[in-house]
Structure formats: structure tokens, C-alpha cells
Amino acid sequence: MDNLPGPGRPGWHTGGVARRFIPLTEVSEILDVSAAQAYALVRSGDLPAIKVGGRGQWRVETSELESYIERMYAQTRDFVATRGDQQDPDAPTAP
């Protein structure tokens, strides 16, 4: 995906210009979750966002999305470290 950050490219980009805020539709695409799941992350406070405009469109600051992703990586590392010897109920099973 062209707007993913990379070396020397912090944040998301459109036409070479870094974007500070992105809509929830893009958040859901980036995280590969449904729009309802992205909205739930915002409503729960797990992913900070703001409402802008007359219609109250949700926007997520790209740095907040990056922080959320880093927190999820940390939680996953902790989960694996503390429960690595137990079977993960979400893990795929062999046929």
C-alpha cells in the first residue's frame, strides 16, 4: 500500500505530502478490520480520534494510529511471552 510509512517516510502520504489525520474508513483498511470495528476502537477510547465538520466525521491522527499499533505489538509480545506454552484459541488448527 503506497501510504504506509517506510524509511524516511513517517506517517501516511498523499501525493508526497504527509497527512496528519485520516478517516475511519482508511483506519479500517490499514488495520484490515471492519468499519464497525474501527468505530468501536474509537468509541472505547482505545484509539483516540476527533470529530470534525458539520456532520461530525471521525478522524484519527496518524501518530495516534501508529501508537495504537505499537501498543498492540507490545501486548502481543507480552501475551506470547507469558502464554507461549499454552494453546492459543485463535490459532489455526492443522487439518
N, C-alpha and C positions, 0 to 999 in steps of 0.2 A: 504494500500500500504506500503510495507516494507521500502521504502526510505523516508517516510515522517518524519519530525522531531518530537521528543517527549521529554518527561522529560529526561534530561541528554544526549540528542542526538541532539545537534544543527546541522542544515544543513542536507544535503542528504547523504546517506551512500551506499556504495557498499562493500559487504564482510567485514563490520565492520570498513571500512576506510571512513572518511568524504571526500566528493568530493567538490572541490571549484567551478568548472564550470560544467554546464550541457548543452546538445544540445537543440535546439529549439523544437525538437520532444518531449523531456521529459517535457519541459515547457508547451507545448500544452496539454500533458496528465495530468499534475498536475493541470492546470487551467481548464481542460475539455473544451477546445476550439479547433478550427481547427488549422492546421499548418499555414494557411494563416493569421488567427487572431493573432497568436503568432508573426509571422513575422511583421505584421502591428504594434503591440505594440513596437517592436524594432525600426522599421523604423520611427515611430512617435516620438521616444525619451521617451515614457512613461516607457519603460523597458530597462535600459542600458544593452548593450551587446558588445562583441568584435568579430572580425572576426579573425580566426586563420587558419594556414596551407595554402598550396598552392592553395587549392580550395576555400578558404575563407569561411570556415564553421563557422556559428554563434554559440557562446557560451555565456551563461548567468551565472554570478556569483550567487551562491545560496543565498548569503546575499542580492543581488540586487532583486532577486525574492521575498525573504521574505519582503523586504522593500516595494516592489510594492504591495504585498498582504495586508500589514498593511495600506498602503495609500488607497487602495480600501475599506477596512473595515472602515476607518475614513470617507471617502467620503460617504459611505452608511449610517453610523450613522448620519452624517450631513443632508443627504437627508431625512432620516426618521424623524429627529428632526424638520426640517423646513417644511416638506410637509406631515407630518403624518396624517393630517386631509383631505388631498386630495387623490383622487383615483390614484393609480399607474397604468399607462397604460400597464406595463409589468406584472402586477399581474394576476394570473389565475382567470377566472370568474366561478361562480357557475353554474352548469348545469340547 
